[in-house]
Amino acid sequence: MNSEVLLYSLLLLAGVFISAVSQVLLKKEAGKEHSSLIAEYLNPAVITAYAMFFASTLLSVFAYRGIPLSMGPVLEATSYIYVTFFGVKIFREKINKKKLLALLLIIGGIAVYSLCG
């Protein structure tokens, strides 16, 4: 992998990570009580989360300029790892055997693509 593809890959991974963080912000806000319907959707955390989604989209579009199209979905699959990690650490969710197996398959797929793709 040349340095240009590596740079664009890191941009895509950064975008995927930003997207995962914004999902956490939205989930935390969804669990709160709000004074009105407008306050539920127009508060700083929700607006920040959607701005982060927008930034993530821009990073993804820019990253696809320098990576092979087949690499994108593989890198975007890392979002499952981030979201699971945040779920366990922030929301105290439990990982059952099916989730663990699914994560291992995702990590295995990323590894196979990285080594053989």
N, C-alpha and C positions, 0 to 999 in steps of 0.2 A: 504494500500500500504506500503510495507516494505521499509526501507531506501535504499536498493540496487536498487530497481525498481525506486524509486524517483530520485536517482543519475543519472541513465541511462536516465530517462525521461528528466531531466534537460540538459543532454548532447545533446539529440536529439533536444530539443527546442533551445539550443544554436546554433546547426548546422542549423536549419531552419532560425533562425534570421540572421546568417552570410550569408546564401544564399540570403535572402531578401536584405541585405545591398549590396551584390555584384550585384544584379539586378539593384539597384539604380545607382551604379557606371557605369554599362554598359549603362543604359538609358541616363545618363548625358553625357557620351562620344558620344553616337549616335547622340546627338543634336549639336555637335560641328563640325566645319569645320576642315578638316585635309589636310595637304599638299600633301599626296599621299595615295594610298591604303595600303601600308605597314605601314605608320604612323597611319592609322586608327585602325589597329589591333595590332600593336606592340608599344604601348605606356604604360607608367607606370600604368595608371588607369585601362586599359583593362587587362593587365597582372596581376595586383593585384586582380581584380574581378575574373578572372579565377582561381587564386591561392586560393581565398576565397571559390569558388565553390568546389575545390578539398578538402580543409579542411572540408567543410560542408559534403561532401560525406564520408570522413573518420570518422567524428563524427557520422554520421548516421549508418555506418556499425558497428562501435564500440558500439553504443547505442543499436542496435538490439540484441546484445549479452545478454542484461540484462532486456529487456522489452518484454512483450507478443507481438507477431506479430500483433494481432488485435489492439494494442494501437498505433502503429506507424503511420498509416494514420490519426488517430484522432489528434495526436500531430502535424503532418505535415500540417494539415489543418489550423493551426495558421498562416501559411505563408500568407494566404489571408488577414488576419488582419494586419500583418506587412506591406505588400505591399500597402494596401489601406491607412494606416496611413501615410506611406512615400509619397505616391502619393498626398495626401491632403496637407501635411506639406511642402514637398520639391518642388513638381511640380505644386502646386496650382490647382490640379484636383478637380472637384466637385463630390459630392456623390449624386446620384439621388435616388429615392425611391426604384428602383429595386436593386441597389447595397446595400443599407441599409438593405433591406429585406434579401438579400443573406447573408450579414454579420451576421445578427441576427440569421438566420438559422444555420450558421456555429458555432456560439457561443453556440446556443442552443444544437446542436449536441455534441459539446465538453462537455457541462455541463451534458447532459444526460449520455454520456459514463462515465464521471467522477463519477457521483453519482450512476449510476445503473450498470455500466459495470464491 
